Amino acid sequence: MEHVIEVNHLRKSFGSHEVLKDVHFTADKGEVTCIIGASGSGKSTLLRCINLLEIPDGGEVLFHGENIQSGKFSLPQYHARVGMVFQQFNLFNNLTVLKNCMLGQMKVLGRSAQESEQNAMRFLEKVGMAQYIHAKPKQLSGGQKQRVAIARALAMDPEVLLFDEPTSALDPEMVGEVLSVMQDLARTGLTMLVVTHEMGFAREVAHDVVFMDDGVITERGAPEQVLLHPQTPRLKEFLAKVL
């Protein structure tokens, strides 16, 4: 398998608090990797370092074998190729749904308004939000906002999509609609890294499950191996709480 993303000896501290301690990790083309673990274990920080929203203190992140901090990548172009869907949606509240999905394409990818609109519509249809194109984010439910955020990320034609707990800010009845969109995406062969508390999703959709504890990866493997046959006391304890 081709490693799209490779993380070597990654370290990150905030003040005296070491959040990532020598993390090693690969994500393969077309695969879904779910990252699980208790709050504060370093999962979101790992994603933010992969996307350079946080600058690592040590180690390296490779994208197709190239160090992303080598200066070869422009940050906006890299963010287009490695997109991110956030817990809190991060939509522009003053723009309509359609404009939210067009802006990045025009600014970063240099697409015309017409092409950006066609592309935005394609993905808004895909996530079931085409009838809301003139709405502003404040008129939408949390689940609808998150589906728009996913369409916006997809409209940039990313190679990899990072999801940082995409359902944790949603009401329980909204969670299913976002997870079903993500399941459909997984079937298209998009490379996805998903930080999640949704173990059912991890079990059904992931090729690989990574368990993080206190800034390190302590277990990794196929879902049935990690979720059904945990090896360490810490993972057993974690799964007993969440399953």
ZITAPE-V726168 format. One record per backbone hydrogen bond with DSSP energy under -1.0 kcal/mol. NH is the residue of the N-H (numbers start at 1). CO is the residue of the C=O. E is the energy in kcal/mol with one decimal. If there is no record, write none. Layout:
NH & CO & E
NH & CO & E
This chain:
4 & 27 & -2.3
5 & 27 & -1.8
6 & 62 & -2.2
7 & 25 & -3.6
8 & 60 & -2.7
10 & 23 & -2.2
11 & 58 & -2.1
12 & 20 & -1.7
14 & 17 & -2.7
17 & 14 & -1.9
19 & 12 & -2.1
20 & 12 & -2.2
21 & 215 & -3.0
23 & 10 & -2.1
25 & 7 & -2.1
27 & 5 & -2.6
29 & 2 & -2.4
31 & 28 & -1.9
33 & 192 & -2.9
34 & 208 & -2.5
35 & 194 & -3.0
36 & 210 & -3.2
41 & 38 & -1.6
46 & 42 & -2.2
47 & 43 & -1.9
48 & 44 & -2.6
49 & 45 & -2.1
50 & 46 & -2.2
51 & 47 & -1.9
52 & 49 & -1.0
53 & 48 & -2.5
54 & 48 & -1.9
57 & 11 & -2.8
58 & 11 & -1.4
60 & 8 & -2.3
62 & 6 & -3.4
63 & 66 & -2.8
64 & 4 & -2.5
66 & 63 & -1.7
68 & 61 & -2.7
70 & 67 & -1.9
78 & 74 & -2.6
79 & 75 & -2.8
80 & 76 & -1.5
81 & 77 & -1.6
82 & 78 & -2.7
83 & 160 & -2.1
85 & 162 & -3.0
89 & 86 & -1.1
90 & 88 & -2.7
95 & 92 & -1.4
97 & 135 & -2.2
98 & 133 & -2.1
100 & 96 & -2.6
101 & 97 & -1.5
103 & 99 & -2.3
106 & 102 & -2.1
107 & 103 & -2.8
108 & 104 & -2.8
109 & 104 & -1.1
111 & 105 & -1.9
116 & 112 & -2.7
117 & 113 & -2.5
118 & 114 & -2.4
119 & 115 & -2.4
120 & 116 & -2.7
121 & 117 & -2.6
122 & 118 & -2.0
123 & 119 & -1.8
124 & 120 & -2.6
125 & 121 & -2.5
126 & 122 & -1.6
127 & 123 & -1.7
128 & 125 & -1.4
129 & 124 & -3.5
132 & 129 & -1.7
135 & 132 & -1.7
139 & 136 & -2.3
140 & 137 & -2.0
145 & 141 & -2.6
146 & 142 & -2.4
147 & 143 & -1.8
148 & 144 & -2.2
149 & 145 & -2.6
150 & 146 & -2.0
151 & 147 & -2.3
152 & 148 & -2.9
153 & 149 & -2.1
154 & 150 & -2.6
155 & 151 & -2.1
156 & 153 & -1.1
157 & 154 & -2.3
159 & 81 & -2.4
160 & 81 & -2.2
161 & 191 & -2.4
162 & 83 & -2.8
163 & 193 & -3.1
164 & 85 & -2.9
165 & 195 & -1.7
168 & 165 & -1.4
170 & 167 & -1.5
174 & 171 & -2.2
178 & 174 & -1.3
179 & 175 & -2.6
180 & 176 & -2.4
181 & 177 & -1.2
182 & 178 & -2.1
183 & 179 & -2.5
184 & 180 & -2.1
185 & 181 & -2.1
186 & 182 & -2.3
187 & 183 & -1.4
188 & 185 & -1.5
189 & 186 & -1.2
190 & 185 & -1.1
191 & 159 & -1.1
192 & 31 & -2.2
193 & 161 & -2.2
194 & 33 & -3.0
195 & 163 & -3.0
196 & 35 & -1.7
199 & 197 & -1.3
202 & 198 & -2.0
203 & 199 & -2.6
204 & 200 & -2.2
205 & 201 & -3.0
206 & 202 & -1.2
207 & 32 & -2.9
208 & 32 & -1.7
209 & 221 & -3.3
210 & 34 & -3.0
211 & 219 & -3.1
212 & 36 & -2.8
213 & 216 & -2.8
215 & 41 & -2.1
216 & 213 & -1.3
218 & 211 & -2.3
219 & 211 & -1.2
221 & 209 & -2.0
226 & 222 & -2.6
227 & 223 & -3.1
228 & 224 & -1.1
229 & 225 & -1.4
236 & 232 & -2.2
237 & 233 & -2.5
238 & 234 & -2.2
239 & 235 & -2.9
240 & 236 & -2.0
241 & 237 & -1.2
242 & 238 & -1.8
243 & 239 & -2.5
